[in-house]
């Protein structure tokens, strides 16, 4: 009785050449890098909002008459008012 294996003898991965595998990995890595370049904006928005709350402020579109803007929140669309 033969042991069970996860990849059959004529599997797709075994038939691929190392150059082809490297090309696919390179394309996947470049897609990951392109995706990661779009992330800092979202992380920056979260950082701005947290920084505003750390300074005991509130994120609003307009500050009340007794408040003053001390920064920005959520992609510079709102003001951090204190």
TASUL-V869044 format. One line per field, one symbol per residue. burial: # if it has 24 or more other C-alpha atoms within 12 Angstrom, else .. A space follows every 10 residues. Layout:
burial: ???
This chain:
burial: .......... .......... .......... .......... .......##. .#....#### ........## ####....## #.
